[in-house]
């Protein structure tokens, strides 16, 4: 996710922190230090309120991380690749690169997150009861217990993109046999719930509860955007289901020999044809890719003496695919690796290239023909 900083690795998953997390961390800490703890525990010093508020905020986001880790661990156990986990303004997200292949796997992956939050909340409240008294530690435990239980319940709301929406989708998928129908219902439920949050936010704002009104409105906007994105993704996957790379790839991609100079590449290939990138061949074998950016890194006075093969991106750094691979699978790879095109290779020979533009063009033609995948 753009704007994210890698902060570590847990259980084999890279953990990223989105810059928006800092915004909610500051707001949450400020709210706890000036409102929550002073009301529940009057008489403490200001530094005490701020100290326990910082600790409570950090532990809450640790709980959110545990929630997302549970999703990722179940996904990995069921054979689904997980790219990373990102903490951001509304909590966190596990970047799972593939959708579950069965309703049962979807149900397990979705339910484990809220259950994790509820368990953490229950343990925190139990420890709060055992500790007793009105100490700062007891105050932090009480806050963690309440917020994690609320987090678990909130995520069980039956609408996309919340975990409860995925639970709902898995149940409908199981009984209807149609992932498309299940996604449509869960997406609609998510949009209805989003509107309720938005309307609640507007009502709170204009009745004088400005902070909660803005907060509810942001949550509603987030849910609505997530529900729309989930519906779009499902439609795209249905449209591409059963389609292979070989069916839509460009069978005549731009190529050039590895042993020519950069100057000849520019004069004979790039400028005349308007190409921005070229696959590099050694005989019939694919050896790499060269782009305008790669050429710009070499001073122009050296272009005549520099072979293309010295500047190109080598084959081992490219994400080569085969013509028989699923288009959905390759699209997930392209998104995960943030690449615009991939070479299509058979026995080391370049037989085509697949770009995001090729996929967009294919989708637009299918939509133009009314083949949107809704019947699948």
Number of C-alpha atoms within 10 A of each C-alpha: 12 6 10 16 14 13 10 11 12 11 8 11 16 15 21 21 20 19 15 14 19 13 12 16 18 12 13 16 22 17 14 20 21 14 12 16 21 16 11 10 13 9 9 12 10 11 10 14 23 18 14 19 25 19 13 22 22 14 16 20 17 13 21 21 20 17 26 24 24 21 25 27 18 18 24 14 11 15 12 18 15 20 17 21 25 23 23 22 14 13 17 21 19 22 17 19 18 15 14 17 12 13 22 15 18 23 20 17 23 26 19 21 26 26 20 22 27 22 16 22 25 17 15 22 21 15 16 22 13 10 13 12 11 11 12 17 16 19 20 20 22 19 22 25 25 16 18 26 22 16 21 24 15 14 23 21 19 20 29 34 25 21 25 25 26 28 25 25 28 27 17 19 20 16 10 12 14 16 20 20 18 22 26 20 19 27 29 18 19 28 23 18 20 26 17 15 23 24 16 18 24 18 16 19 18 10 10 10 13 15 12 15 21 17 17 23 24 17 17 24 17 16 25 25 17 20 28 17 15 19 21 14 13 21 19 15 18 19 21 21 15 11 15 18 23 20 12 18 22 17 14 10 16 18 18 20 19 24 14 15 19 24 20 15 21 17 12 12 18 19 11 9 11 9 14 13 18 20 23 26 19 14 11 12 14 25 22 23 26 24 16 13 10 14 18 10 9 13 8 12 9 12 18 13 11 17 19 25 21 13 18 19 18 15 16 9 9 15 15 19 20 20 20 13 15 17 23 20 16 19 23 15 17 18 12 14 11 9 14 12 18 22 26 26 17 16 9 13 16 23 20 23 25 26 18 15 11 15 17 11 13 17 17 14 13 15 13 10 9 10 13 18 17 13 10 12
